[in-house]
Amino acid sequence: MRQLRGQERVITANRQTSWAFADAFVAEDEALRWARERAREAGLPSVSPGTGAALRLLAATADAKAVAEIGTGTGVSGIYLLHGMRPDGVLTTVDPEPDRQQFAKQAFRAAGFAGNRARFIPGRALDVLPRLADGGYDLVFCDGDRLECLDYLAESLRLLRPGGVVCFEGVFTDGRTVDSAAQPAEVLRVRELLRAVRESQELMESLLPVGDGLLCAVRRG
């Protein structure tokens, strides 16, 4: 037993290997693989399996009935969110590209979700979000323009009920967030987002090392 524990320490000492194992832990079905392939063909990033599993878990933990998603893509993250939501829950997903949303609709159907489980709104997020109901959402997932992330945060605080969750995808920015070299504006904005969430009196935060970094926070009551 002592030798086994020593072997476990060796195996888990490499964080990159451990993170890769965690990210690949969840098996994906045909609908998710199809949506990923459409994203690859379009040159779009999609959430990793580990990130998707975290979103599914958060939606389930929040017993989410209403979720808002910024950045539909081809439906990968939406499938995970819908799997975690209540059976009568509705995902409101916003994307500036209607063609992508058509792929997501097909992916949702292939995953077995009825058409009334998702509301697709084409348009720029900052034009659409102000039209959504105050305090009407259990979870807001942000995977849009990084330059607009602080605006997404402000809108999320308005949209979320007390106890609701906001999540931001890609906050590691491929390692650039913690790189001391000169960085582009989008990375600087993500750093501002991290500071704003950490210092907010309205939020209880956590930074999850899945995918390219998932920043999560619960809105305090």
C-alpha positions in Angstrom: 0.0 0.0 0.0 2.9 2.4 0.8 4.3 1.7 -2.6 1.0 2.3 -4.3 0.6 5.7 -2.6 4.1 6.6 -3.8 3.1 5.7 -7.4 0.0 7.8 -7.1 2.1 10.8 -6.1 4.3 10.4 -9.1 1.3 10.1 -11.5 -0.5 13.1 -10.1 2.6 15.3 -9.7 2.3 16.4 -13.4 -0.5 18.9 -13.3 -0.8 19.1 -17.1 -1.3 15.4 -17.3 -3.9 15.4 -14.5 -5.8 18.3 -16.1 -5.8 16.5 -19.5 -7.1 13.4 -17.8 -9.9 15.4 -16.1 -10.8 17.1 -19.3 -11.2 13.8 -21.1 -13.0 12.1 -18.2 -16.5 12.6 -19.7 -17.5 10.5 -22.7 -19.4 12.4 -25.4 -22.3 11.0 -27.5 -22.9 11.3 -31.2 -24.8 14.6 -31.0 -21.9 16.3 -29.2 -19.4 14.8 -31.6 -21.4 16.0 -34.6 -21.6 19.6 -33.1 -17.9 19.6 -32.5 -17.2 18.5 -36.1 -19.4 21.4 -37.3 -17.4 23.8 -35.1 -14.1 22.5 -36.4 -15.3 22.9 -40.0 -16.3 26.5 -39.3 -13.0 27.3 -37.5 -14.8 27.9 -34.2 -13.6 27.0 -30.8 -16.0 24.9 -28.6 -15.9 24.1 -24.9 -13.8 21.2 -23.8 -15.6 18.1 -22.4 -14.3 19.0 -19.0 -15.8 22.5 -19.3 -19.0 21.1 -20.6 -19.3 18.7 -17.7 -18.7 21.5 -15.3 -21.5 23.6 -16.9 -23.8 20.6 -16.8 -23.0 20.1 -13.1 -23.5 23.7 -12.3 -26.9 23.8 -14.1 -28.0 20.7 -12.2 -26.8 22.0 -8.9 -28.7 25.3 -9.4 -31.8 23.3 -10.5 -31.8 25.6 -13.4 -35.0 26.3 -15.2 -33.9 29.4 -17.2 -30.4 29.7 -18.6 -28.9 32.5 -20.8 -26.0 31.7 -23.1 -23.9 34.2 -24.8 -22.3 32.5 -27.9 -24.4 29.7 -29.3 -21.6 28.4 -31.6 -22.7 25.0 -33.0 -24.4 23.9 -29.8 -21.7 22.0 -27.9 -22.1 24.0 -24.7 -25.8 24.3 -25.1 -26.2 20.5 -25.1 -24.3 20.2 -21.8 -26.3 23.0 -20.3 -29.6 21.4 -21.3 -28.6 18.1 -19.9 -28.0 19.7 -16.5 -31.2 21.8 -16.5 -34.6 20.8 -15.3 -36.7 18.8 -17.8 -39.0 21.9 -18.3 -36.1 24.3 -18.5 -35.5 26.7 -21.4 -32.1 27.7 -22.7 -32.0 31.2 -24.2 -29.0 31.4 -26.5 -27.7 34.4 -28.3 -25.3 34.6 -31.2 -24.6 37.1 -34.0 -24.4 34.4 -36.6 -27.8 32.7 -37.4 -26.1 30.1 -39.5 -24.3 28.7 -36.4 -27.6 28.6 -34.6 -29.1 26.4 -37.3 -26.3 23.9 -36.6 -27.1 24.1 -32.9 -30.8 23.5 -33.5 -29.9 20.3 -35.4 -27.5 19.2 -32.6 -30.2 19.8 -29.9 -32.7 17.7 -31.9 -30.1 14.9 -32.3 -29.5 15.0 -28.6 -33.2 14.4 -28.0 -34.3 17.9 -26.8 -37.7 19.1 -27.9 -37.8 22.3 -29.9 -39.4 24.3 -27.0 -36.4 23.7 -24.8 -34.3 26.4 -26.5 -35.0 29.9 -27.6 -32.5 31.1 -30.3 -32.0 34.9 -30.6 -29.7 36.1 -33.4 -27.9 39.3 -32.7 -25.1 41.0 -30.8 -25.2 40.1 -27.1 -25.1 43.6 -25.8 -28.1 44.5 -28.0 -30.1 41.4 -26.9 -29.3 41.1 -23.2 -31.0 44.3 -22.1 -34.2 42.9 -23.4 -34.1 39.9 -21.1 -35.9 39.9 -17.8 -34.3 41.2 -14.6 -33.7 38.4 -12.1 -35.2 35.9 -14.5 -32.2 33.5 -14.9 -30.6 30.8 -12.8 -27.4 30.6 -14.8 -25.7 32.9 -17.4 -22.9 31.4 -19.5 -20.6 33.9 -21.3 -18.6 32.7 -24.3 -18.7 35.8 -26.5 -16.4 38.7 -27.3 -13.7 38.9 -24.6 -13.6 42.7 -25.1 -17.2 42.9 -23.9 -16.7 40.6 -20.9 -17.1 43.4 -18.3 -20.4 44.4 -20.0 -21.5 40.8 -19.9 -20.8 40.7 -16.1 -22.9 43.8 -15.5 -25.8 42.3 -17.5 -25.4 39.0 -15.7 -25.7 40.6 -12.3 -29.0 42.1 -13.5 -30.3 38.9 -15.1 -29.5 36.5 -12.3 -31.7 35.6 -9.4 -30.1 35.6 -5.9 -28.1 32.3 -5.8 -27.8 32.2 -9.6 -24.5 31.4 -11.3 -22.5 33.3 -13.9 -19.7 31.5 -15.9 -17.0 32.9 -18.2 -15.2 30.5 -20.6 -11.6 31.0 -21.8 -10.3 33.1 -19.1 -6.8 31.6 -19.3 -6.6 32.9 -22.9 -4.2 30.1 -23.8 -1.8 31.0 -21.0 -1.6 34.7 -21.9 -3.6 35.8 -18.8 -0.7 35.1 -16.5 2.1 35.8 -19.0 4.1 38.9 -18.0 4.8 39.8 -21.7 2.9 42.5 -23.5 -0.6 41.3 -24.3 -3.5 42.4 -26.6 -6.5 44.3 -25.4 -8.7 41.2 -25.0 -6.3 39.6 -22.5 -6.1 42.9 -20.5 -9.9 43.0 -20.4 -10.0 39.4 -19.1 -7.6 40.4 -16.3 -10.0 43.2 -15.4 -12.8 40.8 -15.4 -11.0 38.5 -13.0 -10.2 41.4 -10.6 -13.8 42.6 -10.8 -15.3 39.2 -10.0 -12.8 38.6 -7.2 -13.4 42.0 -5.6 -17.2 42.1 -6.0 -19.2 42.1 -2.8 -22.1 40.6 -4.8 -20.4 37.5 -5.9 -18.8 34.3 -4.5 -16.2 33.2 -7.0 -14.1 30.2 -8.1 -11.7 29.7 -11.0 -11.9 26.2 -12.4 -8.9 24.8 -14.4 -10.9 23.0 -17.0 -10.5 23.7 -20.7 -9.1 27.2 -21.2 -10.3 28.2 -17.7 -13.8 28.6 -16.4 -14.5 31.5 -14.1 -17.6 30.9 -12.0 -19.4 33.0 -9.4 -22.6 32.8 -7.4 -24.7 35.9 -6.9 -25.2 36.4 -3.2 -28.7 36.8 -1.9 
